[in-house]
């Protein structure tokens, strides 16, 4: 018999009754009944109940072994009685009567209970992540992640994509976030950068003639933590294709994402293909966001003209000063108590708004503070335009265009939650398309790239030469699921002259472009194919499938919110001798008093 196991802890069944077996694992639970002691032995594959009576000379040893100690049990498989069988366990029809017992690794007093779903602080969990990973839910999340990645890889290969690896040590690139820098010992004063994404390399692979590339790519960005963003590093399904239009990219990746979500959806419904395509401007108007949650049926409406010159002076004056008004319907909210509206008003104030005005439509007529200041014709127009009926209410956002859209989007989400309109059993996908190529930085009054600087402008060089930059859209697109952006992508700018001009508009001189992107720019001068791609975030995909609110729940060894590894104690100080070897002298900020 094998030194440690003849079977796993999830393998034994009624058919194995009478066999002598050997299993190894961690003591998950222990129940001492005086003359009998039961232990649930756990490994990666499952649980098996083991039992020992007081007549056995090793009884005391088993009784005294702490939870989470690693042991090997040799014994006979016996059938449980009908009264003691556990139908919730795959191994619940049998138990193992312990004959031999070896402690392979003793556990000390546990800082967190593995056999419990008790909520521990992030510090305790991450400091003891090896224990946290033993807990059933966390363990299942990691296996889900592994299986999702395996499925993505199979599906991409089946679509004719080839997996390539791109460099981890590369050059710094202005891609929107801070780089992680790596000092070079052989080149004093110079630094590598960890890739924010394999963007330039995957484009160079297209220039090199490899038609369909993909990679489960690690990406590194020195940015702050959020619920859906892990600081430090993350993984994405990075892919690129040659000789393709935007539609070709969509047709390639939609079956992959749809298939993966259907495979792991369990009892949830995945939206049908093809996924709807929503222009950026429409998305900001109708949903108040460029990553809309389509499970929420609420649609925002522009009602600016209804309030222009109206009796509601606050909005009328704001409209004359250049503001817009957005209406956010609240289906069936007319029957809600006054406290419902007061609570939303208080919420709005905590989010920086002056308040949250509303109109309630009842069979007896409209009511509310705003309704009193609008004539019948305007109220009728409002009702029709916003798609309202008696029994509904409507809330308003009034501000400059972008601010009004964002606040209306926040109100839409809040109403969807408060009114129970969001179906948790759905995955609703959409594409956001026609992103603006540029945006105006209001602080500097400078034109900047709004999305990906390597995107092809719609209209090509002619648009860059002859149109107002702020009116130019790009072949850029995001894929969104349930209000979570899974990826950004684009048809790339593959022509050097267009690239020079695009960066010039954003304030980059030709010399800067050549310095920062010399490798790719030079490649474009030797015959580059039209190409495009995208990069869905794997961590976010798994987070959605696992129904987790925080992305750290689906990463084996995540950093905390301060970008610290509490288990391995990173980042750490470096010995002075090592800094000298790297020609680095520290200039630390003064300690705060």
C-alpha positions as CSV (number, residue, x, y, z in Angstrom):
1,X,0.0,0.0,0.0
2,X,1.1,3.5,-0.7
3,X,2.9,5.3,2.1
4,X,0.3,8.0,2.4
5,X,-2.9,7.1,0.5
6,X,-4.7,4.4,-1.5
7,X,-7.6,6.8,-2.0
8,X,-8.4,10.5,-1.6
9,X,-10.7,11.8,1.0
10,X,-13.4,12.4,-1.6
11,X,-13.2,9.0,-3.3
12,X,-14.6,6.3,-1.1
13,X,-18.2,5.1,-1.7
14,X,-20.5,2.2,-0.6
15,X,-18.9,-0.1,-3.1
16,X,-15.6,0.2,-1.2
17,X,-17.2,-1.3,2.0
18,X,-15.0,-4.0,3.5
19,X,-11.7,-2.7,2.0
20,X,-8.7,-1.7,4.0
21,X,-7.7,1.8,2.8
22,X,-5.2,4.5,3.6
23,X,-6.1,8.2,3.4
24,X,-4.2,11.4,4.3
25,X,-5.4,14.9,5.0
26,X,-6.1,17.6,7.5
27,X,-8.4,17.1,10.5
28,X,-11.4,19.3,9.6
29,X,-13.6,18.5,12.5
30,X,-13.4,16.3,15.6
31,X,-16.3,15.1,17.7
32,X,-15.6,13.3,21.0
33,X,-18.5,11.2,22.3
34,X,-16.6,9.8,25.3
35,X,-16.2,6.2,24.1
36,X,-16.0,7.2,20.5
37,X,-14.1,9.9,18.6
38,X,-15.0,10.9,15.1
39,X,-12.8,13.0,12.8
40,X,-13.6,14.4,9.4
41,X,-10.5,14.1,7.4
42,X,-10.2,16.6,4.5
43,X,-8.0,16.9,1.5
44,X,-8.2,18.7,-1.8
45,X,-10.9,16.3,-3.1
46,X,-13.3,16.1,-0.2
47,X,-14.1,14.8,3.3
48,X,-14.2,11.3,4.8
49,X,-15.5,10.5,8.3
50,X,-13.2,8.3,10.4
51,X,-14.1,6.7,13.7
52,X,-12.2,5.1,16.6
53,X,-13.5,3.6,19.9
54,X,-11.8,3.8,23.3
55,X,-10.6,0.2,23.2
56,X,-8.0,1.1,20.6
57,X,-4.6,2.0,22.2
58,X,-4.2,5.0,19.9
59,X,-7.5,6.5,21.1
60,X,-5.8,9.1,23.3
61,X,-3.4,10.2,20.5
62,X,-6.3,10.7,18.1
63,X,-8.3,12.5,20.8
64,X,-5.4,14.9,21.5
65,X,-4.5,15.8,17.9
66,X,-5.4,19.4,17.1
67,X,-7.7,20.5,14.3
68,X,-5.8,21.1,11.0
69,X,-3.0,18.7,11.9
70,X,-2.0,16.5,8.9
71,X,-2.6,12.8,9.6
72,X,-2.5,9.5,7.8
73,X,-5.3,7.0,8.6
74,X,-5.3,3.3,7.7
75,X,-8.5,1.4,8.4
76,X,-11.5,-0.6,7.2
77,X,-14.3,1.0,5.2
78,X,-17.7,0.2,6.8
79,X,-21.2,1.2,5.8
80,X,-23.0,3.8,8.0
81,X,-26.5,3.0,9.3
82,X,-29.4,4.6,7.6
83,X,-29.8,6.8,10.6
84,X,-26.2,8.1,10.5
85,X,-25.7,8.3,6.7
86,X,-25.0,11.9,5.5
87,X,-26.6,12.5,2.1
88,X,-25.0,15.9,1.8
89,X,-21.5,14.3,1.6
90,X,-20.4,12.3,-1.5
91,X,-18.7,10.0,1.0
92,X,-21.6,10.1,3.5
93,X,-22.6,6.4,3.1
94,X,-19.4,5.1,4.6
95,X,-16.8,5.8,7.3
96,X,-13.4,4.5,8.0
97,X,-12.7,2.6,11.2
98,X,-9.2,3.7,12.3
99,X,-6.6,0.9,12.7
100,X,-3.4,2.8,12.2
101,X,-2.8,6.6,12.8
102,X,0.2,8.7,11.9
103,X,0.6,12.4,12.6
104,X,2.5,13.9,9.6
105,X,2.4,17.5,10.7
106,X,1.1,19.0,14.0
107,X,-1.0,22.2,14.0
108,X,-0.6,24.9,16.6
109,X,-3.5,26.9,17.9
110,X,-5.3,28.4,14.9
111,X,-5.5,32.1,14.2
112,X,-8.6,31.5,12.2
113,X,-11.1,28.6,12.0
114,X,-10.8,26.7,8.8
115,X,-14.1,24.7,9.3
116,X,-16.1,27.9,9.7
117,X,-17.5,30.6,7.5
118,X,-16.8,33.2,10.2
119,X,-15.9,36.6,8.8
120,X,-12.3,37.5,9.8
121,X,-10.6,40.8,9.2
122,X,-8.6,41.2,6.0
123,X,-5.4,41.4,8.0
124,X,-5.9,38.1,9.7
125,X,-7.0,36.4,6.5
126,X,-4.1,37.6,4.3
127,X,-1.5,37.2,7.0
128,X,-2.5,33.6,7.3
129,X,-3.6,33.1,3.6
130,X,-2.4,29.5,3.5
131,X,-5.0,28.7,6.2
132,X,-7.6,31.0,4.6
133,X,-7.2,29.0,1.3
134,X,-8.1,25.8,3.1
135,X,-11.6,27.2,3.8
136,X,-14.2,25.7,1.6
137,X,-15.5,28.8,-0.1
138,X,-12.1,30.3,-0.8
139,X,-10.8,26.9,-2.1
140,X,-13.8,26.6,-4.4
141,X,-13.1,30.1,-5.8
142,X,-9.5,29.2,-6.6
143,X,-10.6,26.0,-8.4
144,X,-13.2,28.0,-10.3
145,X,-10.5,30.4,-11.3
146,X,-8.3,27.5,-12.5
147,X,-11.1,25.9,-14.4
148,X,-12.2,29.2,-16.0
149,X,-8.6,29.8,-17.3
150,X,-8.4,26.3,-18.6
151,X,-11.8,26.8,-20.4
152,X,-10.7,30.1,-21.9
153,X,-7.5,28.6,-23.1
154,X,-9.3,25.7,-24.8
155,X,-11.8,27.9,-26.5
156,X,-9.2,30.3,-27.8
157,X,-7.1,27.5,-29.3
158,X,-10.3,26.1,-30.8
159,X,-10.8,29.5,-32.5
160,X,-7.4,29.3,-34.2
161,X,-5.5,31.4,-31.7
162,X,-1.9,30.6,-30.8
163,X,-0.5,31.3,-27.3
164,X,2.6,33.3,-27.1
165,X,4.5,34.8,-24.1
166,X,5.6,38.4,-24.1
167,X,8.4,40.0,-21.9
168,X,7.9,40.9,-18.3
169,X,10.9,43.3,-18.3
170,X,10.2,46.0,-20.7
171,X,10.3,49.8,-21.1
172,X,8.1,52.4,-19.5
173,X,5.0,53.4,-21.4
174,X,2.4,56.1,-20.9
175,X,-0.7,53.8,-20.8
176,X,-2.7,55.5,-18.2
177,X,-1.4,54.1,-14.9
178,X,2.0,54.3,-13.0
179,X,4.6,51.7,-14.0
180,X,6.3,49.4,-11.6
181,X,10.0,50.1,-12.2
182,X,12.9,47.6,-11.9
183,X,16.4,49.0,-11.6
184,X,19.1,47.7,-13.9
185,X,22.4,46.6,-12.3
186,X,24.2,46.4,-15.7
187,X,22.9,49.9,-16.8
188,X,23.2,52.2,-13.8
189,X,20.5,54.9,-13.6
190,X,18.3,53.0,-16.0
191,X,15.1,51.1,-15.3
192,X,13.0,48.4,-16.8
193,X,9.2,48.6,-16.3
194,X,6.8,45.8,-15.7
195,X,4.2,45.7,-18.4
196,X,0.9,47.4,-17.8
197,X,-0.3,45.2,-20.6
198,X,1.4,43.4,-23.5
199,X,0.0,46.1,-25.8
200,X,3.0,46.9,-28.0
201,X,4.3,43.3,-28.1
202,X,1.1,41.8,-29.3
203,X,0.9,44.5,-32.0
204,X,4.5,43.7,-33.0
205,X,3.5,40.0,-33.2
206,X,0.9,41.0,-35.8
207,X,3.5,43.0,-37.7
208,X,5.7,39.9,-37.5
209,X,3.0,37.9,-39.3
210,X,1.5,35.8,-36.5
211,X,-2.2,36.1,-37.4
212,X,-4.1,35.3,-34.1
213,X,-2.3,35.7,-30.8
214,X,-3.5,35.1,-27.2
215,X,-2.0,35.0,-23.8
216,X,-3.2,34.6,-20.2
217,X,-1.1,37.7,-19.5
218,X,0.0,39.1,-16.2
219,X,-0.3,42.9,-16.0
220,X,1.3,45.3,-13.5
221,X,0.0,48.7,-12.5
222,X,0.9,50.8,-9.6
223,X,-2.6,52.0,-8.9
224,X,-5.0,52.2,-5.9
225,X,-7.2,49.3,-4.9
226,X,-10.9,49.1,-5.6
227,X,-13.5,46.4,-5.1
228,X,-13.1,45.3,-8.8
229,X,-9.4,46.2,-9.1
230,X,-6.5,44.5,-7.4
231,X,-3.5,46.7,-6.7
232,X,-0.2,45.6,-8.2
233,X,-1.0,42.8,-10.6
234,X,-3.9,41.2,-12.4
235,X,-4.4,38.8,-15.3
236,X,-6.2,39.2,-18.6
237,X,-7.1,37.1,-21.6
238,X,-5.0,39.2,-24.0
239,X,-5.6,38.6,-27.7
240,X,-4.9,40.3,-31.1
241,X,-6.0,39.5,-34.7
242,X,-4.7,40.7,-38.1
243,X,-6.8,41.8,-41.1
244,X,-9.9,42.3,-39.0
245,X,-12.7,44.8,-38.6
246,X,-14.3,45.7,-35.3
247,X,-17.1,43.2,-36.0
248,X,-14.5,40.4,-36.6
249,X,-13.1,41.0,-33.1
250,X,-16.6,40.8,-31.6
251,X,-17.4,37.6,-33.5
252,X,-14.2,36.0,-32.3
253,X,-14.5,36.8,-28.6
254,X,-18.2,36.7,-28.0
255,X,-18.5,32.8,-28.3
256,X,-15.5,32.5,-25.9
257,X,-17.0,34.6,-23.2
258,X,-20.6,33.4,-23.7
259,X,-19.4,29.8,-23.6
260,X,-17.3,30.3,-20.4
261,X,-20.2,32.0,-18.6
262,X,-22.7,29.4,-19.7
263,X,-20.3,26.6,-18.6
264,X,-20.0,28.0,-15.1
265,X,-23.3,29.8,-14.7
266,X,-25.1,27.0,-12.9
267,X,-28.6,28.3,-12.4
268,X,-28.0,31.7,-13.9
269,X,-29.0,32.9,-17.4
270,X,-26.4,34.4,-19.9
271,X,-27.6,36.9,-22.4
272,X,-27.9,35.7,-26.0
273,X,-25.4,36.5,-28.7
274,X,-24.8,38.7,-30.5
275,X,-24.3,41.1,-27.6
276,X,-26.0,44.5,-28.0
277,X,-23.7,47.4,-29.2
278,X,-24.3,50.7,-27.5
279,X,-22.6,53.9,-28.6
280,X,-20.7,55.7,-25.9
281,X,-22.9,58.8,-26.1
282,X,-26.1,56.8,-25.9
283,X,-24.8,54.8,-22.9
284,X,-23.9,58.0,-21.0
285,X,-27.4,59.4,-21.7
286,X,-29.5,56.3,-21.1
287,X,-27.6,54.7,-18.3
288,X,-25.3,57.5,-16.9
289,X,-22.3,55.3,-17.3
290,X,-20.0,53.7,-20.0
291,X,-20.4,50.4,-18.1
292,X,-24.1,50.0,-17.8
293,X,-25.8,47.2,-15.8
294,X,-28.5,46.1,-18.3
295,X,-30.2,43.9,-15.7
296,X,-31.6,47.2,-14.4
297,X,-34.6,48.2,-16.7
298,X,-34.5,51.9,-15.8
299,X,-33.6,54.2,-18.8
300,X,-32.6,57.8,-18.3
301,X,-34.2,60.5,-20.5
302,X,-33.0,64.0,-21.4
303,X,-35.7,66.4,-20.3
304,X,-33.7,69.7,-20.5
305,X,-36.2,71.4,-22.8
306,X,-39.1,70.7,-20.5
307,X,-37.5,72.8,-17.8
308,X,-36.2,75.5,-20.0
309,X,-38.2,78.6,-19.1
310,X,-40.3,76.6,-16.7
311,X,-41.7,77.8,-13.3
312,X,-39.1,75.6,-11.5
313,X,-36.6,78.4,-11.2
314,X,-33.6,76.3,-9.9
315,X,-33.5,74.1,-13.0
316,X,-34.6,76.8,-15.4
317,X,-31.7,79.1,-14.4
318,X,-29.3,76.2,-14.5
319,X,-30.4,75.2,-18.0
320,X,-29.9,78.8,-19.2
321,X,-26.4,78.6,-17.8
322,X,-25.6,75.5,-19.9
323,X,-26.7,72.7,-17.6
324,X,-28.9,69.7,-18.7
325,X,-31.6,67.9,-16.9
326,X,-31.9,64.1,-16.8
327,X,-35.0,62.2,-15.7
328,X,-34.6,58.9,-13.9
329,X,-37.8,56.9,-13.7
330,X,-38.7,54.9,-10.5
331,X,-41.3,52.3,-11.7
332,X,-44.0,51.6,-9.1
333,X,-42.5,54.0,-6.5
334,X,-45.6,56.2,-6.2
335,X,-46.8,53.8,-3.5
336,X,-43.7,54.1,-1.4
337,X,-43.9,55.9,1.9
338,X,-42.4,59.4,2.4
339,X,-39.4,57.9,4.2
340,X,-38.4,56.2,0.9
341,X,-38.0,59.6,-0.8
342,X,-36.4,61.3,2.2
343,X,-33.8,58.5,2.5
344,X,-32.9,59.0,-1.2
345,X,-32.7,62.7,-0.7
346,X,-30.3,62.2,2.3
347,X,-28.2,59.7,0.2
348,X,-27.9,62.3,-2.6
349,X,-26.6,64.9,-0.2
350,X,-24.0,62.5,1.2
351,X,-22.9,62.1,-2.5
352,X,-22.3,65.8,-3.0
353,X,-25.7,66.8,-4.5
354,X,-27.8,69.5,-3.2
355,X,-30.7,67.0,-3.0
356,X,-32.8,64.8,-5.2
357,X,-35.9,66.4,-6.6
358,X,-38.8,64.2,-7.8
359,X,-42.3,64.0,-9.2
360,X,-44.9,61.4,-8.2
361,X,-47.5,60.4,-10.7
362,X,-50.8,59.3,-9.2
363,X,-54.3,58.8,-10.7
364,X,-55.3,62.0,-8.9
365,X,-52.5,63.9,-10.6
366,X,-48.8,64.6,-10.2
367,X,-47.5,65.7,-6.8
368,X,-44.3,66.7,-5.2
369,X,-42.3,70.0,-4.8
370,X,-41.3,70.1,-8.5
371,X,-44.8,69.2,-9.8
372,X,-46.1,72.3,-8.1
373,X,-43.9,74.5,-10.3
374,X,-44.6,72.8,-13.7
375,X,-47.7,73.5,-15.8
376,X,-49.9,70.6,-17.0
377,X,-48.5,70.6,-20.5
378,X,-44.9,70.2,-19.2
379,X,-46.0,67.5,-16.8
380,X,-47.8,65.6,-19.5
381,X,-44.7,66.0,-21.8
382,X,-42.5,64.7,-18.9
383,X,-44.7,61.7,-18.4
384,X,-44.7,60.8,-22.0
385,X,-41.0,61.5,-22.7
386,X,-39.8,59.5,-19.7
387,X,-42.1,56.6,-20.3
388,X,-44.0,57.0,-17.1
389,X,-47.5,55.9,-16.0
390,X,-49.7,56.5,-12.9
391,X,-48.0,54.7,-10.0
392,X,-44.5,55.7,-11.1
393,X,-42.2,58.4,-9.7
394,X,-39.3,60.2,-11.5
395,X,-36.1,61.7,-10.1
396,X,-33.9,64.4,-11.6
397,X,-30.3,65.2,-12.1
398,X,-29.4,68.8,-13.2
399,X,-25.8,69.8,-13.8
400,X,-23.2,70.1,-16.6
401,X,-23.5,67.3,-19.1
402,X,-20.9,64.9,-17.7
403,X,-21.7,65.5,-14.1
404,X,-25.4,65.2,-14.7
405,X,-24.9,61.9,-16.5
406,X,-22.7,60.4,-13.7
407,X,-25.1,61.4,-11.0
408,X,-28.1,60.2,-13.0
409,X,-26.3,56.9,-13.4
410,X,-25.7,56.6,-9.6
411,X,-29.4,57.4,-9.0
412,X,-30.4,54.7,-11.6
413,X,-28.3,52.1,-9.8
414,X,-29.6,53.1,-6.4
415,X,-33.2,52.9,-7.5
416,X,-32.6,49.6,-9.2
417,X,-31.3,48.2,-5.9
418,X,-33.9,49.9,-3.7
419,X,-36.8,48.8,-5.9
420,X,-35.5,45.2,-6.4
421,X,-35.3,45.6,-10.1
422,X,-31.9,43.9,-10.7
423,X,-32.1,40.1,-11.3
424,X,-29.2,38.4,-9.6
425,X,-29.6,35.3,-11.8
426,X,-28.7,37.0,-15.0
427,X,-25.4,37.8,-16.8
428,X,-26.2,40.7,-19.2
429,X,-23.4,41.5,-21.7
430,X,-23.1,44.5,-24.0
431,X,-20.4,46.3,-26.1
432,X,-19.8,50.0,-25.6
433,X,-18.6,51.4,-29.0
434,X,-17.7,54.7,-30.6
435,X,-15.6,56.1,-27.8
436,X,-14.3,59.6,-28.3
437,X,-10.7,59.6,-29.4
438,X,-9.9,62.6,-27.3
439,X,-11.1,64.5,-24.3
440,X,-10.4,67.9,-22.8
441,X,-8.6,68.1,-19.5
442,X,-10.5,70.9,-17.8
443,X,-7.6,71.6,-15.4
444,X,-4.9,72.1,-18.0
445,X,-7.2,72.9,-21.0
446,X,-5.2,70.3,-22.9
447,X,-6.5,67.7,-25.3
448,X,-5.7,64.1,-24.1
449,X,-6.4,60.6,-25.3
450,X,-9.6,59.5,-23.7
451,X,-9.0,55.7,-24.0
452,X,-6.2,53.8,-25.8
453,X,-3.6,55.9,-27.6
454,X,-2.9,53.2,-30.1
455,X,-6.5,53.2,-31.5
456,X,-7.4,53.9,-35.1
457,X,-9.5,57.1,-35.4
458,X,-12.7,56.8,-37.3
459,X,-12.1,58.6,-40.6
460,X,-8.3,57.9,-40.4
461,X,-5.8,60.6,-41.2
462,X,-8.4,62.8,-42.9
463,X,-10.4,63.1,-39.6
464,X,-7.2,64.0,-37.7
465,X,-6.3,66.7,-40.2
466,X,-9.7,68.2,-40.8
467,X,-12.0,67.6,-37.8
468,X,-12.3,69.1,-34.3
469,X,-10.4,66.5,-32.3
470,X,-13.1,66.5,-29.6
471,X,-15.6,65.3,-32.3
472,X,-13.5,62.3,-33.5
473,X,-14.6,58.9,-32.4
474,X,-12.2,55.9,-32.4
475,X,-12.6,52.2,-33.2
476,X,-12.5,51.6,-29.5
477,X,-14.8,49.3,-27.6
478,X,-15.4,47.9,-24.1
479,X,-17.2,44.7,-23.2
480,X,-19.4,45.0,-20.1
481,X,-21.2,42.5,-18.0
482,X,-23.6,43.4,-15.2
483,X,-22.1,46.9,-14.8
484,X,-18.5,45.6,-14.7
485,X,-16.1,46.5,-17.5
486,X,-14.4,43.2,-18.5
487,X,-12.1,44.6,-21.2
488,X,-11.1,47.5,-23.4
489,X,-10.1,47.0,-26.9
490,X,-9.6,48.7,-30.3
491,X,-8.8,48.4,-33.9
492,X,-5.2,49.6,-33.8
493,X,-3.6,52.5,-35.6
494,X,-1.1,50.6,-37.8
495,X,0.2,53.5,-40.0
496,X,3.1,55.6,-38.8
497,X,1.8,58.9,-40.3
498,X,-1.5,58.5,-38.5
499,X,0.3,57.6,-35.3
500,X,2.5,60.7,-35.5
501,X,-0.6,63.0,-36.0
502,X,-2.7,61.3,-33.3
503,X,0.0,61.8,-30.7
504,X,0.7,65.4,-32.0
505,X,-2.9,66.4,-31.2
506,X,-2.4,65.0,-27.7
507,X,0.7,67.1,-27.2
508,X,3.4,64.6,-28.0
509,X,6.2,65.8,-30.3
510,X,7.5,63.4,-33.0
511,X,10.7,63.0,-31.0
512,X,8.8,61.9,-27.9
513,X,6.8,59.4,-30.0
514,X,10.0,58.0,-31.4
515,X,11.6,57.8,-28.0
516,X,8.6,56.1,-26.3
517,X,7.4,53.9,-29.1
518,X,10.4,53.6,-31.4
519,X,10.2,49.9,-31.7
520,X,6.6,49.8,-32.7
521,X,6.8,52.9,-34.9
522,X,9.8,51.5,-36.7
523,X,8.0,48.2,-37.3
524,X,5.0,50.1,-38.8
525,X,7.4,51.5,-41.5
526,X,8.0,48.0,-42.8
527,X,4.5,46.8,-43.6
528,X,2.0,46.5,-40.8
529,X,-1.3,44.8,-41.3
530,X,-4.6,46.2,-40.1
531,X,-5.2,44.6,-36.7
532,X,-7.2,44.8,-33.5
533,X,-8.0,43.0,-30.3
534,X,-9.0,43.2,-26.7
535,X,-8.2,41.8,-23.2
536,X,-11.0,40.6,-20.9
537,X,-10.0,40.7,-17.3
538,X,-9.8,37.2,-15.8
539,X,-10.0,38.3,-12.2
540,X,-13.3,40.1,-13.0
541,X,-14.7,37.2,-14.9
542,X,-14.1,34.9,-12.0
543,X,-15.4,37.5,-9.5
544,X,-18.7,37.6,-11.4
545,X,-19.0,33.9,-11.7
546,X,-18.2,33.4,-8.0
547,X,-20.7,36.1,-7.1
548,X,-18.0,37.9,-5.0
549,X,-18.1,41.6,-4.3
550,X,-14.4,42.0,-3.9
551,X,-11.8,40.8,-6.4
552,X,-9.4,39.7,-3.7
553,X,-11.7,36.8,-3.0
554,X,-10.7,35.2,-6.3
555,X,-6.9,35.7,-6.2
556,X,-4.7,33.2,-4.4
557,X,-2.3,35.6,-2.8
558,X,-3.7,39.1,-3.2
559,X,-2.2,42.3,-1.9
560,X,-4.2,44.3,0.7
561,X,-5.8,47.7,0.0
562,X,-2.4,49.3,0.8
563,X,-0.7,47.1,-1.8
564,X,1.1,45.0,0.9
565,X,1.7,41.3,0.9
566,X,1.0,40.5,4.6
567,X,2.1,36.9,4.3
568,X,5.5,37.4,2.6
569,X,6.0,40.9,4.1
570,X,6.4,42.7,0.8
571,X,7.4,45.4,0.0
572,X,10.5,45.3,2.1
573,X,13.5,47.5,2.7
574,X,16.6,46.6,0.7
575,X,20.1,46.3,2.3
576,X,22.4,49.3,1.5
577,X,24.9,47.1,-0.2
578,X,22.3,46.0,-2.7
579,X,21.3,49.6,-3.4
580,X,24.9,50.5,-4.0
581,X,25.1,47.6,-6.4
582,X,22.2,49.1,-8.3
583,X,23.6,52.7,-8.1
584,X,20.6,53.8,-6.1
585,X,20.5,56.4,-3.3
586,X,17.3,56.7,-1.4
587,X,15.7,60.1,-0.9
588,X,12.8,59.3,1.4
589,X,10.0,61.7,2.3
590,X,10.2,63.3,5.7
591,X,8.3,61.4,8.4
592,X,4.9,63.0,9.2
593,X,4.8,64.7,12.6
